[in-house]
């Protein structure tokens, strides 16, 4: 049985997909949502793909829902560091930068390289990661507000509101830190 390779270029709203099937290439664009994932899975089945390796770049949060869905459907999934894909493109002297070309490049990379398979993190680790990201965001907001406070507002209402906001952020940070600590325990 021949393994088919799928390269997927991920964006916020769409997944550009190239399927390397024996002797053929197929291209498809699907929405980056559950309906799109379901369509992609049925499209792969309709193409006669029994064994499929799907490869995508680690592009923030946009690709993880698709990766998890396809993994749960039984497909082999790999999530690759974008720097590896870029180095591969440079080595092949590829300069065309379209979503379709990127998807093809990712598929070719997956076909030629030995890439580790990905599996979704356990729910306990996924929740911890979300809490840590939220904590980082709150701390960044607090720092931004502290920076604004260095140049005190001339209006007492604005100054009062900023102080209230800082107090609220400090409370949320404290609450989230306690939740993270409890979660780790």
N, C-alpha and C positions, 0 to 999 in steps of 0.2 A: 504494500500500500504506500503510495507516494504522499508525502506531507505537503500540503499547500501552505504558502506563506502569505500573511496579510501584513502590510505596512499601513499604519494608521497615523495620519497627521491630525492632531487634535487642536481644535479652537473652541472658544466659549460656546458657540452655537452649532458647529458642524464637526463631523468626522469625515475627512477625506480618506478613502480606503482604496488601496490597490491590492488585488488578489493575484498572486503568482501561482497559477495552476499549471500543471504539466503542459508545456508548449503554448500557454496562453496567458494574457494579462487582462484583467477586468478592473474597471474603475467604477467607483460608486461614491456618492456623497449622501450621508444620512445626518439627521439631526442629532445633536448631542443631548439626548434625553431618552427616557425609557422606550418610547415608541420607536425611536431610531435604532436603539440597541436590539429590540425585538425584530425589526425589519432586517437589520444586518445579519442576525443569526439565521433567519429564514432565507435570506439571499445566499448565504454561504451554503446552506443545505441544498437549495435549488441548483447551485453550481456543481453539486455532486462532491462537495468537500467532506470527507469523512474524518481526516486527521488534519487539523489546522493549527499553525503556530502564528499567533497574533503578536505583533511588536509595535510598540508606541514609545514616544519620548516621554520622559518625566517632565511634564509641563504644568507644574502646580497642581491645583485641584481639578482642573477640567477633564482629565483623562481617567481619574480613578473610578468614577461610577461606571464608565464603559468597561474598564478592565475588570472590575469586580463582577459585573453582570456576565461578561463573556467567560470569565473563569468559572463562575457557577454553572454556566451552560456546558462546561466540560472541555473548553478550548484551552490549549497551552497559551499562556500569556507571558510576555516579557515587557518590562518597562526599563528603558535604556536611558542613561545619562545623555542629554543633548550634546555634550562635548564630544562623546564618542561618534555620534552621527556626523557632527560637523567635521571632525578629523577624517572620517571616512569619505565625506564629500570632497574635502580638500585633496585627499589622496587620489581620488578619481577625477579630479579637475572639473567637478560639477559646480556650475555657477547659476544654473537656472533655479530661481527661488519662487516656485508657485506651490500651492498646497498639494496639487496632484504630483508634481515632481518630488516634493518632500516625502509624500507617502510611498512613492516608488523607491526612492533612496533608502528609506527605512526598511522596506521589504527586502531590497537587495542586500542591505547590511545584515539583516536577520538570516537571510539565506546563506551568506558566506561566512559569518562569524558564529562561534559557539557562544550562545547567550544564555545566561541563567534564567530559569523560569521564575515567575513571580507568583506569589499567593497573597491574598488579602491579609492584613494584620488581624489578629484576634480582636474581638470587640473591646476587650479591656484596654488594649494598647491604642486602638483607634480613639476611644474616648479620652484617654490620657493625652494623646497628641492634640486633639481638639481643644482640650482645656489649656494646654501649654501655649498653643497658638493664640487663644483668646487672651491669656495672661500677657503675652508679648504685645498684643494689640493694645490692651488697656494701659500697659506701661508706656508704650509709645505715645498714646494720647495724653497721658499724664505729663510726660516730658514736654510735649508740644505746648500744653497749657502752662506749664512752669516757665517755658521760654517766653510766652506771651506776657506772663506776669512780671517779667523783668522790666518791661516797659509799661508800668502801671497805667491803667486807663484813667483819663481825666474825669470820666463820668463815674460817680459812686455806684450807680446801678450796675454798670458793666463790671466794675471791679468786684462787687458783691456776687454777681452771677458766676464769675470765673472762680472765685473762692469756693462757692457752693459746688461747682462742677468738680473742682479739685478734691474736695472732701468726698463727693460721691465716688469719684474714681478710686480714691484711696480705700474706701469701704469695699468696693467691688474687687479690687486687687487682693485685699485681705481675705475676703470671702472665698475667692477663687484659689488662693494659695492654700487655705485650709482644706478646700475640697480636693485639691491635687494631693496634698499630704495624706488625707483620708483614703483617697483612691489607691495610692501607692501602698498603704498599709494593708 
